[in-house]
Amino acid sequence: MKKILLCFIILCCFLSETVLAEYIEEDLGYITQKAKSGDSYYQGILGEIYYRGERGEHDYEKALHWSKLSAEKGNPIGLFNIGFMCVRGEYVPSDNLSCTDLFSKAYPGLKGLAEKGDARAQVALASIYRYGFGVDKDTEKSVIWNRISAEQGFPRAMYIEGIIHYNGMGVEKDYEKAKFWFEKLVEQGDKKAEFQLANMYYNGHGFEKDTEKALKLMREIQTYNRIYEGMKKEGDYIIPNLLPPKYSLIIEEGSCGECCLWSVLQAKGIDATQIEINKAGGNHGRGLHFEELFFALNEYKSDYVDLTRSVHSSDSVKKSKRYHSFLYDDIIPRVKNGNPVLIGIKIYPTQNPDWAADHFVLVVGYNEKTNELVYNNFEKRQRINAEQLVSQAENGYSFINKYDWVIAIEFSNFTEDNE
């Protein structure tokens, strides 16, 4: 902590007053006018505004259009936007080499803008350092640059600042500081920050534990993440009415299972918060484990079929065929028939080698042309090439685990229930 503080003081002195100038939100009409006139910097900003929904309107097609124009001219904001879409596999094919190349090209320009006081570039630079996008990962620099942007009043940096302190990401956990940043954003009408305050009430972090207040806030705020509504590629079949939640519950071990069940239950007309789903699974105050998902499903009387089974074989060829059969004969046909499937997957490189699954996602679609699965992941909708799930790449999702257990739940009669 002392080292981070020292670096922050030195950097602030080095960068002078311009870095700490107050962030002023420019008029959208002015930004659009500059972008249309060919200004690559404002094209990148406009792309990010549409990508992030900063002015209330998410539009991925416009985000891609303006970001590409900016990136083609070498502007670092546009390059960063396209790189981020690449990482998430949103409208841009997810390819590790391509993503890294985009971030590497963006880095020098972002650093230059950040040093001149550009709050948007500062938070982007913080992300590059946080995740090691195109540069060596550096948590200390990430913390410093995000703090500088947040102190200027840039909303996204302020939100990340709250998350950093809430989760202890490169700093010591400090719920009071997290609350400070979230409350500042709530004063500006930020619903995402308000949802995080609901999380804090639920967990008793920074507030006296108040489950009823947390439930009330979540019920008022929680909704579908509609930025993915109508988002399709040629060849997609996507089950309707299964959008991910807009926000996710923050609890120990994560709320991936709660988010999956939330989407299914909402589509069936059951208005349960993620808190209530978690409680129905056993009220542990941590993310639901696989067997606990069934407790919640039984509580809400949701039809399901447990597809979990062993694919073990001492013959490696047979075992590989069984993994493939699970995916191509069990999962994909059910999704194509209109029934979503929750799957348990490993995240490689794994921090939990003794777990059969690290994470749950909800498969809601399939593209035969690209052989991609479309899935809900917390509050996001993403896609993955099916073959990755039956291979053990160094990074990314896979079914393959040390126990050779494949984990899945089909939500049966789904299309029928939603007619």
C-alpha positions in Angstrom: 0.0 0.0 0.0 2.8 2.4 0.9 4.4 1.7 -2.5 1.1 2.4 -4.3 0.6 5.7 -2.4 4.2 6.8 -3.1 3.8 6.0 -6.9 0.5 7.9 -6.9 2.1 11.0 -5.3 5.0 11.0 -7.6 2.8 10.5 -10.7 0.5 13.3 -9.7 3.4 15.7 -9.2 4.9 14.6 -12.5 1.7 15.1 -14.5 0.8 18.4 -12.9 -2.5 20.2 -12.7 -3.9 19.2 -16.1 -4.3 15.6 -15.1 -6.5 16.5 -12.1 -8.7 19.0 -14.0 -12.4 18.4 -13.5 -14.0 16.2 -16.1 -16.6 18.1 -18.1 -19.1 16.0 -20.1 -19.3 17.4 -23.6 -22.6 17.8 -25.4 -23.6 14.7 -27.4 -24.6 16.9 -30.4 -21.1 18.5 -30.5 -19.4 15.0 -30.2 -21.6 13.7 -33.0 -20.8 16.7 -35.2 -17.1 16.4 -34.7 -17.3 12.6 -35.4 -19.2 13.2 -38.6 -16.7 15.8 -39.7 -14.0 13.0 -39.6 -12.3 13.7 -36.2 -10.9 10.3 -35.2 -10.8 11.2 -31.5 -14.4 12.1 -31.3 -15.3 9.1 -33.5 -13.7 6.9 -30.8 -15.6 8.8 -28.1 -18.9 8.4 -29.9 -18.2 4.7 -30.4 -17.6 4.3 -26.7 -20.7 6.3 -25.7 -22.8 3.9 -27.8 -20.9 0.8 -26.6 -21.2 1.7 -22.9 -24.6 3.3 -23.1 -23.2 6.4 -21.4 -26.0 8.7 -22.4 -28.7 6.0 -21.9 -28.6 4.5 -25.4 -26.8 1.3 -26.1 -26.3 0.7 -29.8 -23.6 -1.9 -30.7 -23.9 -1.3 -34.5 -23.3 2.4 -34.0 -20.5 1.6 -31.5 -18.8 -0.6 -34.0 -19.3 1.8 -36.9 -17.7 4.8 -35.1 -15.0 2.8 -33.3 -13.9 1.2 -36.6 -13.7 4.6 -38.3 -11.6 5.9 -35.4 -9.4 2.7 -35.2 -8.7 2.7 -39.0 -7.1 6.2 -38.5 -5.0 4.8 -35.7 -6.8 6.7 -32.9 -6.1 5.0 -29.5 -9.7 5.4 -28.2 -11.1 3.6 -31.3 -8.4 0.9 -31.1 -9.2 0.3 -27.5 -12.9 0.0 -28.2 -12.4 -2.5 -30.9 -9.9 -4.4 -28.7 -12.5 -4.6 -25.9 -15.2 -5.8 -28.2 -12.7 -8.4 -29.5 -12.0 -9.6 -25.9 -15.7 -10.0 -25.3 -16.5 -11.4 -28.7 -19.1 -8.8 -29.3 -19.5 -8.1 -33.1 -15.8 -8.7 -33.4 -14.4 -12.2 -33.6 -12.6 -13.1 -30.4 -9.1 -13.9 -31.2 -6.3 -13.6 -28.6 -3.7 -12.5 -31.1 -5.9 -9.9 -32.8 -7.1 -8.5 -29.4 -3.5 -8.2 -28.1 -2.4 -6.5 -31.3 -5.2 -3.9 -31.0 -4.3 -3.1 -27.4 -0.6 -2.9 -28.2 -1.3 -0.4 -30.9 -3.7 1.6 -28.6 -1.3 1.7 -25.7 1.2 4.5 -26.7 -1.6 6.9 -27.7 -3.6 6.2 -24.7 -0.6 6.8 -22.4 0.0 10.1 -24.2 -3.6 11.2 -23.8 -3.7 10.1 -20.2 -0.6 12.1 -19.3 -2.2 15.2 -20.9 -5.2 14.8 -18.6 -7.7 12.9 -20.7 -10.0 11.1 -18.1 -11.4 8.7 -20.7 -7.9 7.6 -21.8 -6.8 7.3 -18.2 -9.5 4.8 -17.3 -8.8 2.9 -20.5 -5.1 2.8 -19.7 -6.0 1.5 -16.2 -7.9 -1.3 -17.8 -5.0 -2.2 -20.1 -2.7 -2.4 -17.0 -5.3 -4.2 -14.9 -5.7 -7.1 -17.3 -2.4 -7.0 -19.1 -4.0 -6.1 -22.5 -1.1 -5.8 -24.9 1.3 -4.8 -22.1 2.7 -6.5 -18.9 0.0 -6.6 -16.2 0.7 -3.9 -13.6 -1.9 -3.6 -10.8 -0.2 -0.6 -9.2 -0.3 1.5 -12.4 -3.9 0.4 -13.0 -4.9 1.6 -9.5 -3.1 4.9 -9.9 -4.5 5.8 -13.3 -8.1 4.8 -12.4 -7.8 6.9 -9.2 -6.7 9.9 -11.3 -9.6 9.6 -13.6 -12.1 9.1 -10.8 -10.8 12.2 -8.9 -11.6 14.2 -12.1 -15.2 12.9 -11.9 -15.3 10.5 -14.8 -18.3 8.3 -14.0 -16.9 4.9 -15.2 -13.7 5.5 -13.3 -15.7 6.4 -10.2 -17.7 3.2 -10.4 -14.5 1.1 -10.9 -13.0 2.9 -7.9 -15.9 1.6 -5.8 -15.5 -1.9 -7.1 -11.7 -1.8 -6.5 -12.2 -0.9 -2.9 -15.2 -3.3 -2.4 -13.3 -6.3 -3.7 -9.8 -5.3 -2.7 -8.5 -5.3 -6.3 -4.9 -4.1 -5.9 -5.8 -2.2 -2.6 -7.0 -3.3 0.8 -10.7 -3.8 1.0 -12.4 -0.7 2.3 -16.2 -0.7 2.3 -16.4 2.9 3.4 -14.4 4.1 0.4 -16.5 1.9 -1.9 -19.7 3.4 -0.4 -18.3 6.9 -0.9 -17.8 6.4 -4.6 -21.1 4.5 -5.1 -23.1 7.2 -3.2 -21.5 10.0 -5.3 -22.7 8.2 -8.4 -26.2 7.6 -7.0 -26.4 11.3 -6.5 -26.0 11.6 -10.3 -28.8 9.0 -10.9 -26.5 6.0 -11.5 -28.6 2.9 -11.1 -25.7 0.5 -11.4 -24.1 2.1 -8.4 -27.4 2.0 -6.6 -27.5 -1.8 -7.2 -24.0 -2.1 -5.6 -25.3 -0.3 -2.5 -28.1 -2.9 -2.4 -25.4 -5.5 -2.5 -23.7 -3.8 0.4 -26.9 -3.7 2.5 -27.4 -7.4 1.8 -23.9 -8.3 2.8 -23.6 -5.9 5.7 -20.6 -4.2 4.1 -20.4 -0.5 5.0 -23.9 -0.6 6.3 -25.7 -2.5 9.0 -27.0 -5.7 7.3 -30.5 -5.0 6.0 -31.9 -7.7 3.7 -35.3 -6.1 3.4 -33.8 -2.8 2.2 -31.5 -4.7 -0.2 -34.5 -6.7 -1.6 -36.5 -3.5 -2.1 -33.7 -1.7 -3.9 -33.0 -4.7 -6.1 -36.6 -5.3 -7.0 -36.9 -1.6 -8.0 -33.7 -1.6 -10.0 -33.2 -5.1 -11.5 -34.2 -5.5 -15.1 -33.1 -7.2 -18.3 -29.9 -6.1 -19.9 -31.6 -5.0 -23.1 -28.5 -4.0 -25.0 -28.5 -7.6 -26.2 -32.1 -7.4 -27.4 -32.2 -8.2 -31.2 -28.4 -8.6 -31.3 -27.9 -11.4 -33.9 -25.4 -12.6 -36.4 -26.3 -14.3 -39.7 -27.1 -18.0 -38.9 -28.1 -17.4 -35.3 -30.9 -19.2 -33.6 -31.5 -17.5 -30.2 -34.3 -18.5 -27.7 -36.4 -15.4 -27.1 -37.1 -13.8 -23.8 -33.9 -14.9 -22.1 -31.9 -11.8 -21.7 -29.3 -11.6 -18.9 -29.9 -9.4 -15.9 -28.6 -5.8 -16.1 -26.7 -6.2 -12.8 -25.3 -9.1 -10.8 -25.4 -9.9 -7.1 -22.0 -9.5 -5.5 -21.4 -12.4 -3.1 -18.6 -14.7 -2.2 -17.7 -17.1 -5.0 -19.8 -15.1 -7.4 -23.5 -15.2 -8.5 -23.1 -16.8 -11.9 -25.7 -19.5 -11.0 -28.1 -16.9 -9.6 -27.9 -14.9 -12.8 -28.6 -17.9 -15.0 -31.7 -18.9 -12.9 -32.9 -15.3 -12.8 -33.1 -15.2 -16.6 -35.0 -18.4 -16.7 -37.4 -17.6 -14.0 -38.1 -14.1 -15.3 -38.9 -15.6 -18.7 -41.4 -17.8 -17.0 -43.0 -14.8 -15.3 -41.5 -15.4 -11.8 -40.2 -12.1 -10.4 -37.6 -13.3 -8.0 -34.5 -11.3 -7.1 -31.0 -12.8 -7.2 -31.0 -12.5 -3.4 -34.2 -14.7 -3.2 -32.8 -17.2 -5.6 -29.6 -17.4 -3.5 -31.7 -17.9 -0.4 -33.8 -20.6 -2.0 -30.7 -22.5 -2.7 -29.7 -22.7 0.9 -29.2 -19.1 2.1 -25.4 -19.4 2.3 -24.6 -15.9 1.3 -22.2 -17.2 -1.3 -22.7 -18.3 -4.9 -24.8 -21.4 -5.3 -23.0 -24.7 -5.9 -24.3 -27.1 -8.5 -26.5 -29.2 -6.2 -27.9 -26.1 -4.6 -29.3 -24.9 -8.0 -31.8 -27.8 -7.7 -33.0 -26.5 -4.3 -33.8 -23.2 -5.9 -35.5 -24.8 -9.0 -37.6 -26.9 -6.8 -38.6 -23.9 -4.7 -39.9 -22.1 -7.8 -41.3 -25.3 -9.3 -39.4 -25.0 -12.5 -39.2 -28.0 -14.9 -35.7 -29.2 -15.6 -33.7 -32.3 -16.6 -30.4 -33.0 -15.0 -28.0 -34.0 -17.9 -24.9 -34.4 -15.7 -23.0 -37.6 -16.1 -19.5 -39.2 -16.3 -17.7 -39.3 -19.6 -14.6 -41.1 -18.1 -12.7 -43.7 -20.0 -9.2 -45.0 -19.7 -9.1 -44.8 -23.5 -8.4 -41.2 -24.4 -10.0 -41.4 -27.8 -13.3 -42.8 -26.3 -13.2 -40.1 -23.6 -12.8 -37.4 -26.2 -15.7 -38.8 -28.2 -17.9 -38.7 -25.1 -17.1 -35.1 -24.4 -18.0 -34.3 -28.0 -21.2 -36.4 -27.8 -22.3 -34.5 -24.7 -21.9 -31.2 -26.5 -23.2 -32.1 -30.0 -25.8 -34.8 -29.1 -27.1 -33.4 -25.8 -26.6 -29.7 -25.4 -26.9 -28.2 -28.9 -30.0 -30.1 -30.1 -31.9 -29.1 -26.9 -31.0 -25.5 -27.4 -32.0 -25.7 -31.1 -35.4 -27.1 -29.9 -36.0 -24.0 -27.8 -34.8 -25.2 -24.3 -32.0 -23.2 -22.6 -29.3 -25.3 -20.9 -27.2 -24.2 -17.9 -23.7 -25.7 -18.2 -20.8 -26.0 -15.7 -17.4 -25.2 -17.2 -13.8 -24.8 -16.1 -12.0 -21.5 -16.6 -8.4 -22.2 -17.6 -5.9 -21.5 -16.2 -7.9 -22.6 -13.2 -7.5 -21.5 -9.6 -9.6 -24.4 -8.5 -8.1 -27.6 -9.9 -10.1 -29.8 -7.6 -13.5 -28.4 -8.8 -15.3 -30.1 -11.7 -16.6 -26.7 -12.7 -15.5 -23.1 -11.9 -18.4 -21.3 -13.4 -22.0 -21.5 -14.8 -23.3 -20.0 -18.0 -26.7 -20.2 -19.6 -26.7 -21.4 -23.3 -29.5 -19.6 -25.1 -28.6 -20.0 -28.8 -26.5 -21.6 -31.5 -25.1 -20.6 -34.9 -24.7 -23.5 -37.3 -22.6 -21.5 -39.7 -20.0 -20.5 -37.2 -20.5 -23.4 -34.8 -20.8 -20.9 -32.0 -22.8 -21.2 -28.7 -24.5 -18.0 -27.6 -24.7 -17.8 -23.8 -25.6 -15.5 -20.9 -22.6 -14.8 -18.6 -23.5 -12.8 -15.5 -24.9 -9.6 -17.0 -23.4 -10.2 -20.4 -24.3 -12.1 -23.5 -21.3 -13.7 -25.3 -20.5 -16.5 -27.7 -17.9 -19.2 -28.0 -16.8 -21.7 -30.7 -18.2 -25.0 -29.6 -14.9 -26.8 -30.2 -13.2 -24.8 -27.5 -15.5 -26.4 -24.9 -14.2 -29.8 -25.8 -10.5 -28.9 -25.9 -8.3 -27.8 -23.0 -6.8 -24.6 -24.2 -4.4 -22.6 -22.0 -6.9 -19.9 -21.6 -10.7 -19.9 -21.7 -13.7 -22.0 -21.0 -13.8 -25.8 -21.3 -15.9 -28.8 -20.2 -12.7 -30.8 -19.6 -11.9 -31.4 -15.9 -9.9 -33.9 -13.8 -13.0 -35.9 -12.9 -14.4 -36.2 -16.4 -17.8 -35.1 -15.2 -19.9 -33.0 -17.5 -22.4 -30.8 -15.8 -25.6 -29.4 -17.3 -29.3 -28.7 -16.6 -31.9 -28.4 -19.4 -34.9 -26.2 -18.6 -37.5 -28.5 -20.2 -40.9 -27.4 -21.6 -39.4 -23.9 -21.9 -40.9 -22.9 -25.2 -44.2 -24.4 -24.2 -44.2 -22.5 -20.9 -43.6 -19.2 -22.7 -46.3 -19.5 -25.4 
